[in-house]
Amino acid sequence: MIPNQISFANESVNSDLTFSTSDNQKSSVELLDEGDYKVMAQHSGKVLTVPYTTSDEGAQLQQCSNDGSDAQRWIFTLGSSNSGDNSIYSIPASSIPNPTDNGVSVKVMNGTNGAFSDDQIYWGVIGINPANNTWSYLDISGNLIPISTALNDASGHLTKNGVNYANIYHTVSEASWVNLPKITSGRMFLSVGSPCYIKTYDSGFAGPDINNATDPNRDIYFDFVEFTVDASGYHGNTTRVDQFGFPIQHRLVNKAGNYDQVVGELETETREGLFLKYQNEVPYEFKSLGVLQAPYRIVCPISGPFNTGGTYENYFASYTSIPTRDILLGINGASNAQTCAALNRHIYNDTANWNTVSMYYQATPANYYAKFWHDHSINGLAYGFCYDDVNGQASYLEVADPKGLIIRVGW
């Protein structure tokens, strides 16, 4: 449905035309009150309008000056970008069970297209229970259970290389929906083929450390999402700050029915395809990040030759006196979020364009690892470095009245 190619006049009709990238085929969508939307044609500045004199089926839509009438208010229903049942878009919002205790209903989906069965996809949640300020894990019944050192040797514990680890995991096959109550600093560990091996303690836990050559998770395909659920709602994100294990989509739906958003890698992206595209698209300095710990993951720059002592430890030296390591970690001279983001995006010396997304990553040196994830993610949003949330560029979702959280594990 395309606005009239040559007309700027009121009540000119819309047409079906072959796709092109011209302005006459571009529209902007603006959220109005009560969950309705306005659709404005970029070519003419007019608003998509139902003819004022009819409610008949098949009526020809028009573009008219904005008048705020009901004829210019639209409701969008989330459809599917994938006809298969394993698409994150395939779950109707109305089918999501209402959460209890001001939490959120959680579902983990198998989007591996047959690479792994539901009983081979593992997930586990660890975070702080705000009710007692205790590190806890989420059981299959939706309860936060305190973790402890003793949990590593409890019945059903995991063992690798003769060492015992706590079993806090569930599989996709074990439950359709689980209630997640309020939780602080929550992390959902996801893995395929094997659970992750995490040591729990009375005061916390030791998660996977990809920089430790002896870590039991170095040969595990894993990833994670981060979130907090509190009195002001759900706040969470996918992340590529540390690594890429496999494609993830993260969907958040609210109770009122006017919020339904998805972030993460595009569903059309496969794991194998992303590994290949990474090698083809990033500059030479960044290519080794895709092979250092392959086939398990693509690592972030600081876990490769950009750290102190590495080949590219002075990668940003031609651009700034702030050390490369500090820029990548967001510390010392790069501890200010705006400064760190501007340096990673190579926009530091152009302050007028710090918030102009189209100007990011246009010259070297820049964090091309982060750029890659933006290029292959929904709406260009990704957490490619620690302060990638500056100017709203992170794969972050939040809503005050959460109903459902759906995490899709891709492959």
TAVEN-V448596 format. One record per helix or strand of 2 or more residues. SS is the DSSP state (A for helix, B for strand). FROM is the first residue (numbers start at 1). LEN is the number of residues. If there is no record, write none. Layout:
SS,FROM,LEN  SS,FROM,LEN
This chain:
B,12,2  A,23,3  B,27,5  A,33,3  B,37,5  B,47,3  B,62,3  A,70,3  A,88,3  A,93,3  B,104,8  A,118,3  B,121,9  B,134,5  B,144,3  A,150,4  B,158,3  B,163,4  B,170,2  A,172,3  B,178,3  B,183,10  B,198,4  B,204,3  B,221,10  B,233,6  B,243,2  B,248,7  B,260,6  A,271,11  A,284,7  B,298,2  A,301,3  A,324,6  A,332,3  A,337,8  A,351,3  A,357,3  A,368,8  A,378,3  A,390,3  B,396,4  B,402,9
